[in-house]
Amino acid sequence: MSITIRNTYGTPHNVSDTNPTHVTSCDRYRLPLVGTIAPGNPGYEDMVEMLKDNGHDTRPEGYGLIFLESEEFSATYFGSIQQIEQYKRDNVNGTATFDAQQGITYAQWPHGKGWDEFLPRTFWNVAARGAIADGVGVVTAFAHTEVPAAEVIVYEFEGKWLPDSDPTQMITYHCTACHLDTFHDSGHVHENNGPHDRRWAARQARQHIVSAHRHGVGGQNSSCRPDGGEMLRVVNAVAKDRLGMTGNPLPDTDDAYCATKGPCSIIRELRAGVRPPVYRA
């Protein structure tokens, strides 16, 4: 079944010919990290193991590194230390370019021994670039293929796993067609540590759209299943029956509840440039 997923926010990405949820590349990247590694650095031997495995460990003096990132993809460039130091000098005003043909580029950022200590926690929304705060903001959004004007939105936010836990930066997606809160759908909220987490959240957003396209909105096998405010009506009925309340304590539709207390309220403030309260605080 053919489907084209269209961006409503963020950069369009290239995907596999057979799988629209698998992003393979992007035409524009951000270069958030630039650095060098050399023999003697902590974890150096483990860090270059990937180069050795592929026959690319050809610089005994060490490597210059450029980490590339888009909303849904990332890559790591290994070049000479001299090239990267020259790039840093030329990039004082942020306009330098580098010749990727001088080195080798791997998809995604490395993980594992050495790398996990070398790479800092990074966010797509960064205060230094004009974001509300580090790790707070919309990352990307896609048009829903089955519900006009609906979107599936990937966003960074501050939240708590439990009410008495410390707040942390998180990443998830939200569908404005079904308004399911991914906090209550295991495996769809991630701690936001770097490009890998954002790529995974965006992939899940794409999978949500594909599921709606294949199985229909509200279909038994669909991930996109509006419940029509069923749980809200149950809570309101219990409140009236057991607490003697005369009015509804909660809005009686999913979209109204979401707009005031759920993910839509967070996204509305993110788009307005306002820092939302910590979710589930």
Salt bridges, closest charged atoms under 4 A:
GLU45 OE1 - LYS52 NZ 2.88
ASP46 OD2 - LYS113 NZ 3.97
GLU69 OE2 - ARG198 NH2 2.64
GLU72 OE2 - HIS13 ND1 3.63
GLU72 OE1 - ARG206 NE 2.77
GLU85 OE1 - LYS88 NZ 3.85
GLU146 OE2 - HIS213 ND1 2.79
GLU151 OE1 - ARG271 NH1 3.22
GLU156 OE2 - ARG198 NH1 3.63
GLU158 OE2 - ARG275 NH2 2.57
ASP185 OD2 - HIS188 NE2 3.83
